[in-house]
Amino acid sequence: MLTKELIFRNRQFVVLSVFVMQLFIMLSILTFLIISGRNYADYLLRDDGYYKLSGSFAKGIFNSGSVIGPGLPLIYAPVHFFNENLHPFIRLFISQIAVLIILLTLSELTVKYLDSHQLFWGLLILIIHPVFIQWTFRTSVDLFLSVFLGIFILYLFKFLNKPKIHFILISFFAFMYAIFTRPSFIFIPFILLFVSFIFLKNKRIKVISLILLILSTICFYANNYYLKSNIGSKQITSDAGRSITVLQNLIMTETILETGQFHKGTIDQYRFNDSQSLGNDFQKGVEHIDAKISEFTVDYKKTYPDRHFSHMIFYYVKEHPGVFLAKIFLCPVFFFALSSREIVSYLLLIITSIYLILTWKGIKSILLKEKDKQFFLIILSVLFGYFLLHWMTHAYSRYSLVILPYLYIWTGPQVVNLIMKIKNKFRIKV
C-alpha cells in the first residue's frame, strides 16, 4: 500500500517512475549486447546518415553533399566533442532525454483527462511497446519528431486555453524545426484547416491552421533549397525524391501480395518459387524491390523519356490498379506493423489491434465524462495528418513511433478498468 501511494502521489513521480523503468529496459538491452559480444556501437550509431553528418556539423562543415535536413545533425553535433568511444553511450543518453521530454509532455497534456493511476498505466503501456523499445534504443529520427510533435500539440492547447504569444511561438517553432528535421508534418496543417472549418467552431484554430499552413510551406521549400545548395544540384524540386518512395511502396506491396510474406524484405528475404522467379538478382530478397524498380524505370523511360517522375507513378497505377488498391487498404497495417522480420510483423499486428481497441475505449470513456470533443478532434487530426503522408508514400512500423505516445497514452483508463474488474473478481472468489 505504501509503495502504491508513493508511486501515485503526484504526476511528476509517476513520470519519473516510468522513466526509470524505460531506462532499465534500455540498459538491459545494452548490457545484453555487450555481454554477448555484439557490436553495440554499430547498433547504436548506425542510422540513415544523421550521425555521420553531425560529425561534419561539429567541424563547421554544413555543405557536405548530404540530402538530409539540418535539424537532427544539429542536435547530434555535440556528440562529436567527446571521445569516439563514448559516442554510442552519449547517443543513448540523448535518446533518453528525448523520452523523458515525451513522458513529461504526455503528463501535462493529459492532466485534465487522466488521473495519476491512468497516466501511469498509459505511460507503462507505451514504453513496453516493441516499436517504442526498438527505436528509442536505436535512436531513430522518428523519436525526435515525436518530441517536436508533442511540444507542438501541448503549446497549441496552451495557447487555445490562454492566448499568450510565447505559447504559440513555441508551438510553431517546434513544428517548423521538425520540417527541417524531416518534412513529415507537411500535411498536418491541411487536415487541421479542413477539420477547423467543417467540425470546429473555434475561430482561433482556423487562423492558427492557416498561419501554420503558410509557415510549413515556407519551411518545406527552405529545406529543399538548403538540400539543393548542399549538394550543388538543381535536380531537387518540391518532389525531392518522394515519388520514388511511392513507387517503392507500391512495388513492396506487389511483392508482399506475390509472395504472401508479410515483411519489409531487408532482414528476412523474400522467397520466390520458380513461377515467380525474376532472375538471380531478384532471388536475393533484400535487393528484390530495388531491382524491380530499376527494371520498371528502364522500361518506362523507353516509352516516356522526358516525363516527370510523378507521371511514372500514374503509369504504374494505371498498369497495376489492383496493387494500388491493395496499397491503400494495407498501408495502415504497414504503418503500425510492417517490420524487417515476418514474425515481428505479425506480432506487431496483434499488439497494435489490442492497443487500438484499448485506446478507442479509453477515449470513449473520457468523452462520456468530459464531452470535450474539440480536444480529441484536434489531437486526432494532427496524428492523422502525419499518418496521411505515409499512407500516400511509404508506410513502415518505425514511422508510427512519432504518434504512438499521443495515441496509446489513452489506453490508461481502460487498463485501470480492466485491473479493477480483475481485482473485484478475485475478491469475490476469496
Secondary structure as UniProt FT lines:
FT   HELIX           2..7
FT   HELIX           11..35
FT   TURN            36..37
FT   HELIX           40..45
FT   HELIX           50..58
FT   TURN            59..60
FT   HELIX           71..76
FT   HELIX           77..81
FT   HELIX           84..86
FT   HELIX           87..109
FT   TURN            110..113
FT   HELIX           116..127
FT   HELIX           130..137
FT   TURN            138..139
FT   HELIX           141..161
FT   HELIX           165..181
FT   TURN            184..187
FT   HELIX           188..198
FT   HELIX           203..231
FT   TURN            240..241
FT   HELIX           242..259
FT   TURN            274..276
FT   HELIX           281..284
FT   TURN            286..287
FT   HELIX           288..303
FT   TURN            305..306
FT   HELIX           309..319
FT   HELIX           321..337
FT   HELIX           342..370
FT   HELIX           373..392
FT   HELIX           397..402
FT   HELIX           404..408
FT   HELIX           409..411
FT   HELIX           412..429
//
